[in-house]
């Protein structure tokens, strides 16, 4: 088994940035979900209800600042695009805590489960994709650890999937049968919530091995990622 893809999503609910290597830490991949969209009154908005956000691509530039469609996120052009996608008064804000994560800082997907899913893996928005996994083996990996590169990835439970999977990442057209398939054939869950138990550098091509011996895990703080 090996890492086949690494992703970060600098703006929550926008298209992500594919990476060749990353430093995993307690907050996942640096630059992941450091911005998100809020409505005029401050509530967080996502592609669950504002799928046009998926039509914009967020990246981290060489200077470490976030770009949206190649433009600085604070620019007037980006502000106008965000309002058009998410409604009047919508704006980008910087995350101040872990409210930016739905569950845990990392999401791990496997090629076998993606094949069973039968659709573009981008609908799942994983951070780490693992190749060489037979079928739905990931469903037996809950609460285990994976060694990869310099890091140890602690796996929690399977991710409950939502309506966001129904939106095509390229066209933003909806196909509710995608969600029906997840519910009927995959018990509504796909990919694994995870965090970096031991921080370290990982890269595409790194071997993945399941760690069966007990190791000292860096556990998330209680309630930290609620």
VORO-861271 format. One record per residue: residue in one letter; x, y, z of N, C-alpha, C, CB in turn. Coordinates in Angstrom, 3 decimals, padded with zeros to 6 digits, always signed. Glycine has a CB too. Example, Ala and Ser with C-alpha at 12.3 -4.5 7.8 and 13.67 -1.06 7.14 Angstrom:
BEGIN
 residu      n.x      n.y      n.z     ca.x     ca.y     ca.z      c.x      c.y      c.z     cb.x     cb.y     cb.z
      A +013.190 -005.690 +007.800 +012.300 -004.500 +007.800 +013.200 -003.300 +007.800 +011.308 -004.473 +009.046
      S +012.850 -002.250 +007.080 +013.670 -001.060 +007.140 +012.900 +000.030 +007.870 +014.084 -000.598 +005.725
end
This chain:
BEGIN
 residu      n.x      n.y      n.z     ca.x     ca.y     ca.z      c.x      c.y      c.z     cb.x     cb.y     cb.z
      X +000.854 -001.186 +000.000 +000.000 +000.000 +000.000 +000.893 +001.240 +000.000 -000.968 +000.003 +001.234
      X +000.423 +002.280 -000.647 +001.193 +003.506 -000.693 +000.275 +004.717 -000.836 +002.195 +003.459 -001.841
      X +000.812 +005.881 -000.479 +000.060 +007.123 -000.683 +000.047 +007.430 -002.172 +000.680 +008.313 +000.131
      X -001.137 +007.585 -002.732 -001.251 +007.910 -004.162 -001.598 +009.377 -004.396 -002.306 +007.028 -004.816
      X -002.271 +010.016 -003.433 -002.623 +011.426 -003.584 -002.644 +012.105 -002.220 -003.992 +011.578 -004.284
      X -002.269 +013.388 -002.223 -002.363 +014.251 -001.046 -003.104 +015.523 -001.463 -000.934 +014.585 -000.454
      X -004.034 +015.971 -000.626 -004.845 +017.141 -000.937 -004.971 +018.059 +000.280 -006.232 +016.712 -001.424
      X -005.044 +019.352 -000.003 -005.493 +020.307 +001.011 -006.517 +021.226 +000.368 -004.294 +021.126 +001.606
      X -007.343 +021.814 +001.215 -008.451 +022.658 +000.765 -008.345 +023.988 +001.518 -009.855 +021.960 +001.013
      X -007.543 +024.921 +001.012 -007.304 +026.167 +001.759 -008.575 +026.926 +002.124 -006.416 +027.068 +000.958
      X -009.596 +026.841 +001.262 -010.899 +027.435 +001.578 -011.911 +026.310 +001.685 -011.336 +028.485 +000.496
      X -012.541 +026.202 +002.829 -013.544 +025.167 +003.052 -014.641 +025.279 +001.997 -014.141 +025.277 +004.476
      X -014.930 +024.145 +001.335 -015.974 +024.005 +000.321 -015.560 +024.463 -001.073 -017.174 +024.770 +000.743
      X -014.350 +024.969 -001.238 -013.849 +025.234 -002.574 -012.991 +024.063 -003.036 -013.044 +026.551 -002.609
      X -012.764 +023.985 -004.359 -011.894 +022.941 -004.894 -010.510 +023.054 -004.267 -011.801 +023.036 -006.438
      X -009.842 +021.901 -004.153 -008.598 +021.849 -003.407 -007.348 +021.911 -004.256 -008.566 +020.627 -002.606
      X -006.226 +021.723 -003.565 -004.893 +021.791 -004.146 -004.206 +020.449 -003.946 -004.061 +022.942 -003.515
      X -003.804 +019.830 -005.046 -003.113 +018.543 -004.961 -001.639 +018.777 -004.663 -003.283 +017.731 -006.273
      X -001.094 +017.972 -003.765 +000.287 +018.132 -003.305 +001.107 +016.884 -003.600 +000.321 +018.441 -001.802
      X +002.419 +017.059 -003.653 +003.329 +015.927 -003.776 +003.869 +015.492 -002.431 +004.474 +016.271 -004.699
      X +003.888 +016.414 -001.466 +004.384 +016.092 -000.121 +003.723 +017.048 +000.864 +005.956 +016.195 -000.043
      X +003.712 +016.677 +002.116 +003.092 +017.519 +003.144 +003.658 +017.167 +004.503 +001.557 +017.358 +003.144
      X +003.646 +018.127 +005.398 +004.033 +017.926 +006.785 +002.756 +017.746 +007.599 +004.892 +019.125 +007.324
      X +002.538 +016.547 +008.110 +001.347 +016.308 +008.915 +001.599 +016.740 +010.349 +000.937 +014.824 +008.862
      X +000.628 +017.440 +010.936 +000.740 +017.873 +012.321 -000.587 +017.736 +013.037 +001.229 +019.310 +012.393
      X -000.665 +018.286 +014.244 -001.885 +018.166 +015.030 -003.089 +018.808 +014.350 -001.682 +018.786 +016.386
      X -002.840 +019.787 +013.475 -003.916 +020.437 +012.731 -003.953 +019.968 +011.283 -003.756 +021.951 +012.784
      X -003.513 +018.738 +011.054 -003.579 +018.169 +009.717 -002.478 +018.674 +008.818 -004.904 +018.464 +009.096
      X -002.845 +019.085 +007.608 -001.899 +019.591 +006.618 -001.878 +021.113 +006.689 -002.273 +019.107 +005.186
      X -000.706 +021.737 +006.821 -000.651 +023.203 +006.862 -001.370 +023.821 +005.664 +000.806 +023.681 +006.900
      X -002.157 +024.841 +005.953 -002.888 +025.519 +004.895 -004.234 +024.911 +004.570 -002.073 +025.541 +003.679
      X -004.608 +023.849 +005.282 -005.893 +023.200 +004.999 -007.029 +023.893 +005.743 -005.842 +021.713 +005.386
      X -008.019 +024.336 +004.991 -009.237 +024.944 +005.537 -008.927 +026.102 +006.490 -010.065 +023.887 +006.265
      X -007.997 +026.945 +006.076 -007.645 +028.106 +006.906 -008.609 +029.264 +006.694 -006.220 +028.561 +006.603
      X -009.427 +029.176 +005.646 -010.474 +030.160 +005.398 -011.794 +029.442 +005.188 -010.132 +031.045 +004.175
      X -012.875 +030.127 +005.492 -014.190 +029.597 +005.151 -015.134 +030.753 +004.863 -014.746 +028.703 +006.290
      X -016.283 +030.424 +004.329 -017.254 +031.438 +003.920 -018.324 +031.573 +004.990 -017.892 +031.080 +002.554
      X -018.658 +032.804 +005.316 -019.753 +033.062 +006.258 -020.793 +033.939 +005.592 -019.231 +033.730 +007.557
      X -022.032 +033.807 +006.064 -023.117 +034.649 +005.592 -023.029 +036.024 +006.240 -024.478 +033.999 +005.885
      X -023.909 +036.906 +005.833 -023.879 +038.283 +006.335 -023.938 +038.338 +007.855 -025.034 +039.078 +005.749
      X -024.683 +037.403 +008.468 -024.804 +037.401 +009.926 -023.794 +036.494 +010.616 -026.188 +036.983 +010.316
      X -022.860 +035.930 +009.860 -021.749 +035.214 +010.468 -021.829 +033.708 +010.481 -021.603 +035.660 +011.813
      X -022.969 +033.113 +010.067 -023.041 +031.654 +010.096 -022.204 +031.061 +008.957 -024.514 +031.179 +009.993
      X -021.554 +029.924 +009.242 -020.696 +029.282 +008.251 -021.538 +028.718 +007.109 -019.854 +028.166 +008.902
      X -021.096 +028.984 +005.893 -021.746 +028.448 +004.699 -020.850 +027.389 +004.060 -022.062 +029.580 +003.686
      X -021.454 +026.396 +003.448 -020.675 +025.351 +002.783 -021.343 +024.960 +001.478 -020.514 +024.117 +003.695
      X -020.657 +024.091 +000.734 -021.196 +023.628 -000.546 -022.402 +022.724 -000.381 -020.131 +022.902 -001.322
      X -022.722 +022.324 +000.838 -023.962 +021.563 +001.037 -025.159 +022.348 +000.509 -024.162 +021.228 +002.533
      X -025.145 +023.642 +000.755 -026.254 +024.496 +000.320 -025.819 +025.542 -000.709 -026.873 +025.191 +001.521
      X -024.503 +025.724 -000.876 -023.973 +026.708 -001.824 -022.975 +026.017 -002.753 -023.297 +027.905 -001.074
      X -023.468 +025.129 -003.621 -022.561 +024.311 -004.439 -021.713 +025.102 -005.416 -023.347 +023.305 -005.197
      X -022.084 +026.339 -005.722 -021.260 +027.143 -006.631 -019.868 +027.387 -006.065 -021.938 +028.478 -006.918
      X -019.720 +027.253 -004.756 -018.388 +027.424 -004.167 -017.401 +026.411 -004.720 -018.459 +027.300 -002.650
      X -017.898 +025.222 -005.077 -017.019 +024.183 -005.604 -016.399 +024.572 -006.937 -017.782 +022.890 -005.758
      X -016.963 +025.555 -007.603 -016.444 +026.000 -008.885 -015.239 +026.911 -008.774 -017.510 +026.695 -009.636
      X -014.815 +027.221 -007.557 -013.637 +028.056 -007.338 -012.525 +027.221 -006.708 -013.981 +029.272 -006.440
      X -011.299 +027.442 -007.155 -010.164 +026.645 -006.678 -009.291 +027.489 -005.754 -009.327 +026.104 -007.870
      X -009.024 +026.940 -004.580 -008.170 +027.621 -003.614 -006.816 +026.919 -003.530 -008.846 +027.666 -002.223
      X -005.766 +027.714 -003.500 -004.400 +027.199 -003.382 -003.641 +028.066 -002.386 -003.675 +027.178 -004.771
      X -002.503 +027.562 -001.944 -001.589 +028.358 -001.125 -000.426 +028.773 -002.007 -001.092 +027.561 +000.135
      X -000.203 +030.083 -002.117 +000.851 +030.598 -002.975 +002.231 +030.440 -002.374 +000.602 +032.036 -003.276
      X +003.270 +030.777 -003.129 +004.652 +030.643 -002.646 +004.937 +031.429 -001.375 +005.603 +031.086 -003.713
      X +004.198 +032.525 -001.162 +004.413 +033.337 +000.036 +003.587 +032.863 +001.223 +004.089 +034.781 -000.256
      X +002.830 +031.760 +001.040 +002.023 +031.217 +002.129 +000.629 +031.786 +002.219 +002.708 +031.442 +003.408
      X +000.307 +032.758 +001.360 -001.036 +033.338 +001.404 -001.972 +032.533 +000.495 -001.006 +034.836 +000.974
      X -003.252 +032.576 +000.809 -004.239 +031.817 +000.042 -004.643 +032.589 -001.210 -005.479 +031.508 +000.906
      X -004.722 +031.849 -002.314 -005.209 +032.396 -003.576 -006.515 +031.695 -003.947 -004.145 +032.232 -004.707
      X -007.436 +032.437 -004.504 -008.680 +031.876 -005.028 -008.699 +032.140 -006.521 -009.945 +032.491 -004.319
      X -008.695 +031.066 -007.299 -008.613 +031.180 -008.755 -007.402 +032.026 -009.165 -009.910 +031.795 -009.320
      X -006.319 +031.879 -008.417 -005.068 +032.568 -008.726 -004.974 +033.985 -008.222 -004.867 +032.579 -010.169
      X -006.017 +034.485 -007.555 -006.040 +035.866 -007.069 -005.957 +035.896 -005.546 -007.313 +036.589 -007.550
      X -005.337 +036.927 -004.963 -005.291 +037.038 -003.497 -006.697 +037.012 -002.909 -004.565 +038.331 -003.071
      X -006.862 +036.246 -001.838 -008.216 +036.037 -001.315 -008.855 +037.315 -000.807 -008.188 +035.023 -000.206
      X -008.052 +038.330 -000.476 -008.614 +039.596 +000.012 -008.996 +040.552 -001.124 -007.618 +040.280 +000.936
      X -008.783 +040.155 -002.368 -009.036 +041.053 -003.495 -010.526 +041.285 -003.703 -008.417 +040.489 -004.767
      X -010.840 +042.398 -004.341 -012.243 +042.724 -004.615 -012.853 +041.732 -005.599 -012.366 +044.152 -005.166
      X -012.029 +041.201 -006.519 -012.538 +040.229 -007.478 -013.002 +038.955 -006.785 -011.471 +039.900 -008.512
      X -012.216 +038.491 -005.810 -012.598 +037.292 -005.059 -013.827 +037.576 -004.203 -011.429 +036.804 -004.174
      X -013.875 +038.742 -003.586 -015.041 +039.101 -002.766 -016.312 +039.051 -003.602 -014.865 +040.506 -002.147
      X -016.257 +039.560 -004.816 -017.440 +039.551 -005.688 -017.806 +038.123 -006.087 -017.191 +040.407 -006.949
      X -016.792 +037.295 -006.363 -017.049 +035.905 -006.749 -017.691 +035.125 -005.607 -015.746 +035.222 -007.182
      X -017.250 +035.373 -004.385 -017.809 +034.690 -003.220 -019.270 +035.101 -003.018 -016.977 +035.006 -001.952
      X -019.555 +036.363 -003.159 -020.953 +036.808 -003.034 -021.832 +036.186 -004.111 -021.038 +038.339 -003.116
      X -021.324 +036.101 -005.326 -022.103 +035.507 -006.406 -022.376 +034.032 -006.127 -021.373 +035.669 -007.746
      X -021.375 +033.330 -005.557 -021.516 +031.898 -005.296 -022.356 +031.600 -004.069 -020.164 +031.272 -005.134
      X -022.287 +032.465 -003.063 -022.892 +032.127 -001.769 -023.951 +033.102 -001.298 -021.835 +032.040 -000.737
      X -024.209 +034.160 -002.046 -025.275 +035.069 -001.682 -024.775 +036.424 -001.201 -026.117 +034.447 -000.628
      X -025.663 +037.406 -001.281 -025.324 +038.765 -000.873 -024.854 +038.792 +000.577 -026.527 +039.696 -001.059
      X -023.744 +039.475 +000.818 -023.197 +039.585 +002.169 -022.244 +038.480 +002.547 -024.295 +039.616 +003.146
      X -022.167 +037.415 +001.743 -021.229 +036.321 +002.043 -019.801 +036.817 +001.881 -021.485 +035.094 +001.120
      X -018.911 +036.323 +002.728 -017.522 +036.772 +002.682 -016.603 +035.684 +003.236 -017.346 +038.089 +003.478
      X -015.338 +035.798 +002.900 -014.323 +034.898 +003.430 -013.794 +035.425 +004.753 -013.177 +034.721 +002.426
      X -013.582 +034.510 +005.698 -012.970 +034.874 +006.977 -011.886 +033.860 +007.302 -014.033 +034.938 +008.120
      X -010.927 +034.287 +008.116 -009.867 +033.389 +008.552 -010.335 +032.561 +009.746 -008.597 +034.182 +008.911
      X -009.993 +031.291 +009.736 -010.339 +030.423 +010.866 -009.509 +030.808 +012.078 -010.117 +028.931 +010.509
      X -010.148 +030.829 +013.239 -009.448 +031.142 +014.480 -009.261 +029.913 +015.358 -010.199 +032.208 +015.245
      X -009.906 +028.819 +015.000 -009.806 +027.583 +015.773 -010.153 +026.415 +014.886 -010.725 +027.616 +017.009
      X -010.536 +025.326 +015.486 -010.801 +024.116 +014.720 -012.253 +023.982 +014.292 -010.409 +022.920 +015.518
      X -012.978 +025.090 +014.315 -014.332 +025.087 +013.762 -014.313 +024.802 +012.255 -015.023 +026.433 +014.038
      X -013.144 +024.938 +011.653 -013.041 +024.715 +010.215 -013.108 +023.246 +009.833 -011.764 +025.303 +009.701
      X -012.876 +022.351 +010.788 -012.934 +020.914 +010.512 -014.312 +020.370 +010.864 -011.839 +020.158 +011.299
      X -014.875 +019.572 +009.967 -016.171 +018.963 +010.254 -016.067 +017.963 +011.400 -016.724 +018.274 +009.005
      X -015.014 +017.146 +011.398 -014.832 +016.135 +012.450 -013.409 +016.224 +012.986 -015.127 +014.698 +011.910
      X -012.461 +015.627 +012.271 -011.043 +015.627 +012.632 -010.228 +016.280 +011.525 -010.541 +014.188 +012.898
      X -008.954 +016.589 +011.774 -008.181 +017.358 +010.797 -007.838 +016.631 +009.501 -006.933 +017.801 +011.424
      X -007.922 +015.303 +009.470 -007.574 +014.562 +008.268 -008.709 +013.633 +007.859 -006.288 +013.766 +008.486
      X -008.805 +013.385 +006.550 -009.721 +012.378 +006.033 -008.924 +011.465 +005.110 -010.938 +013.033 +005.283
      X -008.968 +010.160 +005.386 -008.198 +009.165 +004.642 -009.155 +008.316 +003.819 -007.354 +008.274 +005.601
      X -008.902 +008.216 +002.516 -009.703 +007.383 +001.617 -008.804 +006.331 +000.977 -010.405 +008.248 +000.525
      X -009.394 +005.242 +000.526 -008.636 +004.169 -000.095 -009.185 +003.867 -001.487 -008.670 +002.909 +000.782
      X -008.298 +003.366 -002.359 -008.717 +003.147 -003.738 -009.787 +002.071 -003.869 -007.527 +002.777 -004.577
      X -009.729 +001.049 -003.016 -010.742 +000.003 -003.069 -012.123 +000.523 -002.754 -010.394 -001.100 -002.121
      X -012.226 +001.363 -001.722 -013.522 +001.932 -001.358 -013.994 +002.946 -002.395 -013.444 +002.590 +000.018
      X -013.049 +003.693 -002.986 -013.426 +004.641 -004.037 -013.980 +003.896 -005.236 -012.221 +005.507 -004.455
      X -013.400 +002.753 -005.559 -013.925 +001.943 -006.660 -015.344 +001.473 -006.350 -013.008 +000.733 -006.927
      X -015.588 +001.057 -005.114 -016.938 +000.647 -004.720 -017.904 +001.833 -004.762 -016.919 +000.029 -003.310
      X -017.408 +003.002 -004.449 -018.196 +004.226 -004.514 -018.601 +004.509 -005.961 -017.403 +005.417 -003.928
      X -017.652 +004.378 -006.883 -017.952 +004.467 -008.297 -018.038 +005.854 -008.885 -019.188 +003.799 -008.543
      X -017.524 +006.847 -008.158 -017.588 +008.222 -008.642 -016.258 +008.918 -008.373 -018.755 +008.992 -007.971
      X -016.133 +010.131 -008.880 -014.923 +010.933 -008.718 -014.583 +011.063 -007.232 -015.102 +012.333 -009.362
      X -013.343 +010.738 -006.877 -012.943 +010.801 -005.462 -013.011 +012.206 -004.905 -011.542 +010.263 -005.289
      X -012.991 +013.223 -005.779 -013.056 +014.603 -005.280 -014.369 +014.905 -004.580 -012.859 +015.579 -006.420
      X -015.405 +014.134 -004.867 -016.674 +014.323 -004.151 -016.504 +014.039 -002.656 -017.771 +013.408 -004.745
      X -015.499 +013.228 -002.291 -015.278 +012.852 -000.894 -014.360 +013.827 -000.164 -014.695 +011.457 -000.823
      X -013.598 +014.621 -000.880 -012.689 +015.632 -000.327 -011.699 +015.033 +000.679 -013.493 +016.743 +000.344
      X -010.973 +013.980 +000.260 -009.984 +013.397 +001.174 -008.711 +014.228 +001.237 -009.648 +011.975 +000.748
      X -007.972 +014.090 +002.317 -006.631 +014.650 +002.401 -005.574 +013.661 +001.929 -006.335 +015.082 +003.824
      X -005.797 +012.382 +002.235 -004.834 +011.334 +001.901 -005.579 +010.213 +001.200 -004.094 +010.806 +003.175
      X -005.074 +009.806 +000.031 -005.632 +008.678 -000.697 -004.591 +007.568 -000.712 -006.050 +009.085 -002.148
      X -005.002 +006.377 -000.339 -004.103 +005.229 -000.259 -004.453 +004.240 -001.364 -004.188 +004.549 +001.136
      X -003.439 +003.841 -002.129 -003.611 +002.865 -003.203 -003.147 +001.493 -002.732 -002.834 +003.296 -004.469
      X -003.668 +000.457 -003.406 -003.282 -000.912 -003.095 -004.116 -001.544 -002.001 -001.853 -000.952 -002.703
      X -005.317 -000.999 -001.776 -006.204 -001.505 -000.725 -007.323 -002.302 -001.382 -006.785 -000.336 +000.146
      X -007.487 -003.526 -000.948 -008.473 -004.397 -001.556 -009.884 -004.073 -001.082 -008.144 -005.840 -001.256
      X -010.763 -003.844 -002.027 -012.177 -003.675 -001.723 -012.447 -002.679 -000.606 -012.767 -004.989 -001.360
      X -013.291 -003.101 +000.328 -013.708 -002.242 +001.441 -012.917 -002.524 +002.714 -015.191 -002.425 +001.713
      X -011.627 -002.865 +002.544 -010.789 -003.170 +003.705 -010.726 -002.013 +004.694 -009.388 -003.527 +003.255
      X -010.879 -000.772 +004.217 -010.816 +000.372 +005.131 -011.860 +000.280 +006.239 -011.003 +001.669 +004.359
      X -012.923 -000.459 +006.013 -013.981 -000.565 +007.013 -013.537 -001.390 +008.215 -015.228 -001.178 +006.395
      X -012.408 -002.101 +008.085 -011.839 -002.860 +009.203 -010.687 -002.105 +009.864 -011.354 -004.230 +008.721
      X -010.439 -000.888 +009.428 -009.305 -000.124 +009.934 -009.674 +000.854 +011.045 -008.667 +000.624 +008.810
      X -010.927 +000.909 +011.437 -011.310 +001.894 +012.451 -010.504 +001.687 +013.732 -012.821 +001.804 +012.749
      X -009.989 +002.808 +014.285 -009.240 +002.835 +015.544 -007.908 +002.076 +015.458 -010.090 +002.246 +016.657
      X -007.320 +002.102 +014.243 -005.986 +001.549 +014.063 -005.046 +002.679 +013.654 -005.987 +000.405 +013.001
      X -003.771 +002.355 +013.465 -002.787 +003.363 +013.090 -002.080 +002.948 +011.803 -001.763 +003.575 +014.228
      X -001.689 +003.954 +011.022 -000.950 +003.742 +009.793 +000.378 +004.485 +009.882 -001.770 +004.209 +008.562
      X +001.468 +003.802 +009.562 +002.764 +004.454 +009.453 +002.985 +004.851 +008.002 +003.908 +003.528 +009.959
      X +003.400 +006.100 +007.804 +003.635 +006.610 +006.443 +004.734 +007.653 +006.518 +002.324 +007.218 +005.813
      X +005.804 +007.462 +005.745 +006.897 +008.417 +005.795 +007.410 +008.577 +007.213 +006.456 +009.761 +005.241
      X +007.451 +009.811 +007.694 +007.897 +010.089 +009.062 +006.745 +010.111 +010.051 +008.632 +011.410 +009.111
      X +005.512 +009.980 +009.580 +004.331 +010.212 +010.416 +003.640 +008.909 +010.791 +003.348 +011.127 +009.699
      X +002.829 +008.997 +011.832 +001.868 +007.951 +012.176 +000.487 +008.593 +012.149 +002.182 +007.303 +013.588
      X -000.392 +008.003 +011.348 -001.752 +008.524 +011.192 -002.684 +007.665 +012.033 -002.197 +008.533 +009.685
      X -003.376 +008.279 +012.956 -004.351 +007.576 +013.785 -005.714 +007.661 +013.115 -004.401 +008.170 +015.226
      X -006.322 +006.514 +012.896 -007.636 +006.455 +012.274 -008.712 +006.377 +013.347 -007.735 +005.252 +011.319
      X -009.763 +007.112 +013.154 -010.910 +007.053 +014.072 -012.003 +006.234 +013.383 -011.433 +008.507 +014.456
      X -013.172 +006.811 +013.230 -014.293 +006.069 +012.668 -014.534 +006.449 +011.215 -015.553 +006.312 +013.487
      X -015.433 +005.719 +010.573 -015.811 +006.010 +009.199 -016.618 +007.304 +009.141 -016.614 +004.843 +008.598
      X -016.410 +008.073 +008.098 -017.089 +009.358 +007.950 -018.524 +009.174 +007.447 -016.307 +010.263 +006.990
      X -019.468 +009.721 +008.188 -020.849 +009.795 +007.712 -020.896 +010.798 +006.569 -021.837 +010.203 +008.865
      X -021.403 +010.364 +005.427 -021.404 +011.225 +004.259 -022.701 +012.034 +004.175 -021.212 +010.393 +002.992
      X -022.608 +013.184 +003.508 -023.742 +014.094 +003.447 -024.093 +014.410 +002.000 -023.441 +015.383 +004.217
      X -025.030 +015.308 +001.840 -025.553 +015.667 +000.520 -024.493 +016.304 -000.361 -026.730 +016.610 +000.663
      X -023.394 +016.754 +000.227 -022.333 +017.396 -000.546 -021.762 +016.456 -001.609 -021.220 +017.869 +000.383
      X -021.820 +015.145 -001.367 -021.302 +014.179 -002.340 -022.113 +014.160 -003.630 -021.285 +012.791 -001.734
      X -023.292 +014.750 -003.624 -024.153 +014.699 -004.806 -023.778 +015.744 -005.849 -025.596 +014.886 -004.401
      X -022.907 +016.685 -005.502 -022.573 +017.770 -006.425 -021.341 +017.412 -007.243 -022.341 +019.084 -005.658
      X -021.445 +017.489 -008.559 -020.311 +017.233 -009.433 -019.247 +018.317 -009.201 -020.761 +017.196 -010.930
      X -017.990 +017.927 -008.944 -016.973 +018.936 -008.622 -016.617 +019.848 -009.795 -015.727 +018.254 -008.135
      X -016.928 +019.431 -011.015 -016.609 +020.259 -012.184 -017.792 +021.089 -012.660 -016.124 +019.386 -013.317
      X -018.973 +020.491 -012.710 -020.147 +021.180 -013.262 -021.079 +021.740 -012.199 -020.917 +020.244 -014.141
      X -020.920 +021.279 -010.939 -021.813 +021.630 -009.834 -023.247 +021.175 -010.088 -021.787 +023.131 -009.599
      X -023.433 +020.228 -011.006 -024.745 +019.631 -011.194 -024.971 +018.554 -010.135 -024.882 +019.039 -012.617
      X -026.214 +018.399 -009.712 -026.530 +017.479 -008.621 -027.060 +016.151 -009.152 -027.550 +018.108 -007.675
      X -026.595 +015.065 -008.515 -027.089 +013.720 -008.791 -027.356 +013.057 -007.443 -026.062 +012.884 -009.658
      X -028.594 +013.076 -007.005 -028.926 +012.558 -005.682 -028.740 +011.043 -005.593 -030.355 +012.923 -005.328
      X -028.640 +010.373 -006.742 -028.415 +008.928 -006.716 -027.056 +008.583 -006.121 -028.526 +008.351 -008.123
      X -026.117 +009.515 -006.178 -024.808 +009.290 -005.551 -024.984 +009.070 -004.055 -023.854 +010.487 -005.814
      X -025.767 +009.910 -003.424 -025.994 +009.794 -001.987 -026.829 +008.556 -001.664 -026.688 +011.054 -001.454
      X -027.803 +008.260 -002.532 -028.611 +007.055 -002.318 -027.731 +005.796 -002.351 -029.725 +006.956 -003.390
      X -026.758 +005.787 -003.267 -025.844 +004.650 -003.368 -025.020 +004.500 -002.090 -024.916 +004.815 -004.582
      X -024.520 +005.610 -001.574 -023.742 +005.555 -000.328 -024.602 +005.016 +000.808 -023.191 +006.955 +000.037
      X -025.850 +005.457 +000.867 -026.733 +005.018 +001.941 -027.094 +003.541 +001.801 -027.999 +005.867 +001.960
      X -027.389 +003.098 +000.581 -027.894 +001.729 +000.394 -026.782 +000.688 +000.335 -028.715 +001.653 -000.874
      X -025.626 +001.048 -000.211 -024.561 +000.059 -000.430 -023.379 +000.201 +000.521 -024.064 +000.163 -001.839
      X -023.236 +001.366 +001.160 -022.064 +001.621 +002.001 -022.455 +002.100 +003.396 -021.159 +002.651 +001.339
      X -023.682 +001.820 +003.784 -024.176 +002.168 +005.129 -024.043 +003.643 +005.449 -023.437 +001.372 +006.171
      X -023.985 +004.464 +004.421 -023.921 +005.905 +004.636 -022.552 +006.426 +005.001 -024.868 +006.284 +005.691
      X -021.537 +005.550 +005.033 -020.205 +005.970 +005.470 -019.156 +005.629 +004.415 -019.845 +005.307 +006.811
      X -018.123 +006.468 +004.354 -017.056 +006.253 +003.385 -015.860 +007.117 +003.757 -017.537 +006.570 +001.947
      X -014.668 +006.508 +003.773 -013.406 +007.143 +004.175 -013.358 +007.273 +005.708 -013.252 +008.549 +003.496
      X -012.176 +007.573 +006.218 -011.946 +007.517 +007.664 -011.504 +008.859 +008.232 -010.905 +006.463 +007.984
      X -012.177 +009.290 +009.294 -011.718 +010.433 +010.057 -010.379 +010.081 +010.707 -012.771 +010.851 +011.125
      X -009.461 +011.040 +010.726 -008.114 +010.712 +011.206 -007.407 +011.964 +011.716 -007.284 +010.051 +010.086
      X -006.279 +011.732 +012.377 -005.394 +012.823 +012.795 -003.966 +012.301 +012.832 -005.815 +013.396 +014.191
      X -003.013 +013.199 +012.896 -001.610 +012.815 +012.965 -001.255 +012.519 +014.414 -000.692 +013.929 +012.383
      X -001.071 +011.243 +014.726 -000.673 +010.863 +016.082 +000.785 +011.216 +016.335 -000.901 +009.363 +016.311
      X +001.623 +010.998 +015.347 +003.016 +011.438 +015.362 +003.225 +012.330 +014.152 +004.012 +010.221 +015.355
      X +003.624 +013.568 +014.381 +003.834 +014.502 +013.286 +005.009 +014.049 +012.419 +004.079 +015.922 +013.828
      X +004.962 +014.420 +011.161 +006.074 +014.097 +010.286 +005.732 +014.330 +008.829 +006.498 +012.670 +010.489
      X +006.747 +014.246 +008.006 +006.610 +014.506 +006.576 +006.153 +013.241 +005.851 +007.942 +015.015 +005.986
      X +005.222 +013.420 +004.914 +004.774 +012.325 +004.060 +004.826 +012.804 +002.615 +003.331 +011.846 +004.447
      X +004.857 +011.851 +001.681 +004.924 +012.205 +000.269 +004.190 +011.158 -000.548 +006.389 +012.335 -000.201
      X +003.730 +011.565 -001.715 +003.146 +010.617 -002.649 +004.183 +009.540 -002.961 +002.667 +011.331 -003.951
      X +003.753 +008.295 -002.903 +004.651 +007.171 -003.119 +005.143 +006.523 -001.852 +005.808 +007.607 -003.909
      X +004.963 +007.195 -000.702 +005.389 +006.600 +000.576 +004.616 +005.316 +000.839 +005.183 +007.598 +001.747
      X +005.339 +004.317 +001.320 +004.698 +003.064 +001.715 +003.819 +003.291 +002.937 +005.753 +001.976 +002.006
      X +002.696 +002.605 +002.958 +001.786 +002.629 +004.096 +001.790 +001.250 +004.740 +000.342 +003.044 +003.663
      X +001.913 +001.216 +006.043 +001.779 -000.065 +006.749 +000.921 +000.135 +007.989 +003.175 -000.644 +007.135
      X +000.140 -000.874 +008.283 -000.690 -000.846 +009.480 +000.183 -001.159 +010.679 -001.871 -001.851 +009.374
      X +000.088 -000.332 +011.709 +000.877 -000.511 +012.926 +000.016 -001.266 +013.927 +001.360 +000.868 +013.514
      X +000.364 -002.502 +014.207 -000.419 -003.315 +015.139 +000.106 -003.243 +016.564 -000.435 -004.750 +014.681
      X +001.397 -002.937 +016.714 +001.935 -002.874 +018.076 +001.474 -001.568 +018.734 +003.501 -002.971 +018.067
      X +001.302 -001.564 +020.047 +000.886 -000.335 +020.733 +001.926 +000.763 +020.552 +000.656 -000.603 +022.231
      X +001.459 +001.973 +020.289 +002.346 +003.119 +020.220 +001.749 +004.238 +021.063 +002.566 +003.577 +018.749
      X +002.586 +005.173 +021.442 +002.107 +006.310 +022.224 +001.472 +007.314 +021.271 +003.266 +006.968 +023.042
      X +000.164 +007.497 +021.383 -000.565 +008.371 +020.481 -000.727 +009.760 +021.070 -001.922 +007.781 +020.157
      X -000.593 +010.751 +020.203 -000.949 +012.110 +020.591 -002.440 +012.273 +020.329 -000.101 +013.184 +019.807
      X -003.233 +012.231 +021.371 -004.689 +012.256 +021.217 -005.202 +013.679 +021.068 -005.364 +011.582 +022.411
      X -006.237 +013.882 +020.260 -006.859 +015.205 +020.201 -007.441 +015.573 +021.560 -007.958 +015.246 +019.118
      X -007.465 +016.869 +021.834 -008.069 +017.315 +023.083 -009.564 +017.055 +023.049 -007.785 +018.808 +023.330
      X -010.167 +016.646 +024.176 -011.611 +016.353 +024.181 -012.415 +017.540 +023.677 -012.079 +015.972 +025.592
      X -013.279 +017.258 +022.710 -014.143 +018.293 +022.175 -013.490 +019.261 +021.247 -014.730 +019.028 +023.255
      X -012.178 +019.075 +021.000 -011.454 +020.055 +020.225 -011.957 +020.190 +018.800 -010.019 +019.711 +020.212
      X -012.355 +019.056 +018.221 -012.763 +019.071 +016.828 -014.259 +018.865 +016.669 -012.019 +018.014 +016.061
      X -015.029 +019.167 +017.666 -016.475 +019.019 +017.561 -017.041 +019.979 +016.532 -017.138 +019.250 +018.915
end
